[in-house]
Amino acid sequence: MKFGTKAIHAGVEPDPSTGAIMTPIFQTSTYVQESPSKHKGYAYARGANPTRNALQKSIAALENGKFGLCFSSGMGATDAVIRLLNPGDEVITSNDLYGGSYRMFTKVYERFGVKFHFTDLTSIENIKPLINSKTKLMWLETPSNPLMRIIDIKACTEIAKKNGILVAVDNTFASPYLQNPLDLGADAVMHSVTKYLGGHSDVIMGALVVNDEKLYQDLAFIANSCGAVPGPQDSFLVLRGIKTLHLRMERHCFNGRKVAEYLKGHPKVGKVYWPGFSDHQNHEVAKLQMKDFGGMLSFTLKNDSKENATKLMESVELFSLAESLGGVESLINHPASMTHASIPREERMKNGLSDSLVRLSIGVEDVEDLLADLEQALAKV
Ligand SMILES: *Cc1c(COP(=O)(O)O)cnc(C)c1O
């Protein structure tokens, strides 16, 4: 099946007891057994729930993977991957990660003796000097948040394979519509389902997709043992969201391109970060590993002050000033004080995350209205 067909059909079947075309919300914590341990495959809902199962199959199919697992948040999914490690193990990851991932790695798991190397993974030469016998995981995020840096997934997985290192990719920004890391050699794909997969800013959820059965069993064991599982109502909402993923992504990409081009030509705008520009770092890699360039972009103002950026964010009317991304409505965000506030300023500046940087999640509205809103807001800065 092709992508749009999978988005609508994969993992879902009419309910056998009623013929209901939509997967029911199995709002139950437990299941009645015929005799001890004799049941229909469901014993307790932390372990398995039919609504969640349908969703896991759907997301796995979208990522061209065999096994899917859903979690109560994207961080819950990331946490499950890090729990595969032991004290003393080392991780190679990038230096402009999602703020919450950076916080978990440094504030939670370094206490447990896991060592994280944060480096610029846009140049793969930076990887080899960090590899030693304790290196167990490479954690990639591409496009990155918020500078849209592109990491060559295939090149990373080739180095990792030679050294017996597991590769996990946070594919949240691309969504499975634009990029499928398992096809590029990754072992695990992570999604903040909260974003494009859910698509309607009404659910917090995470997911992992893998091909290897042993890895799946290990992660399912952690999910059931540690318990960060999502509820059936949220699973239903995401199943519904996924049915229009391909349609939404087409519009996100179309609008994203128009807004990026508009901003690039605006006299008050400094640098625009959007991987579709031919002068964007690693644009050629993005072209190879992504189907299109998505609806996420960031930019700075020529008058590069926090006050100026704040003025812009207070002046927009259609864009909503909020954290998160990937919903149908357009959002504007100030990484330095919002999503990335947990990264110390010194670290932020070193990584090019300036005080005036503004991030946009371009929604699926009519793009003329989005451009008009930016025009009137930029006139005020
Ligand atoms: C939002 C986000 C996460 C965390 O997901 P939650 O669902 O908020 O826990 C991780 N990575 C990226 C890139 C994100 O945008």
The ligand as a Tripos MOL2 file, in Angstrom:
@<TRIPOS>MOLECULE
LIG
   15    15     1     0     0
SMALL
NO_CHARGES

@<TRIPOS>ATOM
      1 C1          7.5640   17.5720   21.5290 C.3       1 LIG1
      2 C2          8.8110   16.8610   21.1980 C.ar      1 LIG1
      3 C3          9.2930   15.8260   22.0100 C.ar      1 LIG1
      4 C4          8.6060   15.4260   23.3010 C.3       1 LIG1
      5 O1          7.3480   14.8780   23.0830 O.3       1 LIG1
      6 P1          6.1330   15.0110   24.1590 P.3       1 LIG1
      7 O2          5.0120   14.3370   23.4560 O.co2     1 LIG1
      8 O3          5.9240   16.4710   24.3820 O.co2     1 LIG1
      9 O4          6.5790   14.3160   25.4000 O.co2     1 LIG1
     10 C5         10.4510   15.1870   21.6170 C.ar      1 LIG1
     11 N1         11.1040   15.5350   20.4930 N.ar      1 LIG1
     12 C6         10.6740   16.5280   19.6920 C.ar      1 LIG1
     13 C7         11.4590   16.8760   18.4750 C.3       1 LIG1
     14 C8          9.5200   17.2260   20.0200 C.ar      1 LIG1
     15 O5          9.1150   18.2250   19.2320 O.3       1 LIG1
@<TRIPOS>BOND
     1     1     2 1
     2     2     3 ar
     3     2    14 ar
     4     3     4 1
     5     3    10 ar
     6     4     5 1
     7     5     6 1
     8     6     7 2
     9     6     8 1
    10     6     9 1
    11    10    11 ar
    12    11    12 ar
    13    12    13 1
    14    12    14 ar
    15    14    15 1
@<TRIPOS>SUBSTRUCTURE
     1 LIG1         1 GROUP 0 **** ****
